[in-house]
């Protein structure tokens, strides 16, 4: 039996090929994909960015099925007592190998999901990573926060921080169209501009005090250092954006004398964090509808990745479907 799968054969170029459907080994599952959402962490593979830590030494073509990992579907084959064929699940593939009609996984990487739109429930995966990060934070009731970067992750942070009692959520991005969505996701204030513009705006909004929490959801050296400048004395910087390099020039001296706290988060804990996210989306406690800007069939993965990578047509979350 064959399945459709994507293979990156050159920078920004995906070829759709047919390869055998994987077979489940002991305590493994094969999941038939309903929907997969493209994530920023998939882009280094699509761009074939060999300067990125995850692609050091790689050369084209990459192995088939790289890279997609935000996935929902139904169990097609099970060799585990915890799941049976036909179960609807949110699941992680092994090492981002999910750009295909079927993928291989194991029970610890899988949680059940209810009925509902696949293109929305698939966002339980990125929301689960945000849940994982927010569970590391103290009580935020009545506090102020800045979220640097308003891609899908930054938008989900805005939504969840509001749910956690943050009174002022300042969303920051260079793209004004993303900031309009931020307002729908719970941002009380939006700032569009470079680090100087952002710094001045945050000082004005906080009467020169800075904020209690800054979430860095971009992953660059510049935004990480901007976060340390925006936080007030004793405040927290949440480093969430995946690092673009192995080492950063970090302005530690200033942050040290602020007595700031740096928390990083990669996560998640699948069995703890994903079910929380699934329930939030299933019961519309967080409406992820505004984030899903494009749905394309898996056969058009090339178009979907270009939309996402180049931010065409105000793309925010691009979902590939097999229906």
ABEGO torsion letter per residue (X at the ends): XBBBBBBBABBGBBBBBBBBBBBBBBGBBBBBBABBBBBAAAAAAAAGBAABAAABGBBOBBBBGOBBABBBBBBABBABAABBBGBBBBBBBBGGBABBABBBBBAAABBBBBBEBAAAAAAAAAAAAAAAAAAABBBABGBBBBBBEABAAAAAAAAAAAAAGBABBBBBBABAAAAAAAAAAGBABBBBEBAAAAAAAAAAAAGGAEBABBBBAAGBAAAAAAAAAABBBGBBBBBABBBABABBBBBAAAAAAAGBBBBBBAOBBAAAAAAAAAAAAAAGABBAAAABABBBBAAAAAAAAAAAAAGBGGBABBBBBAX
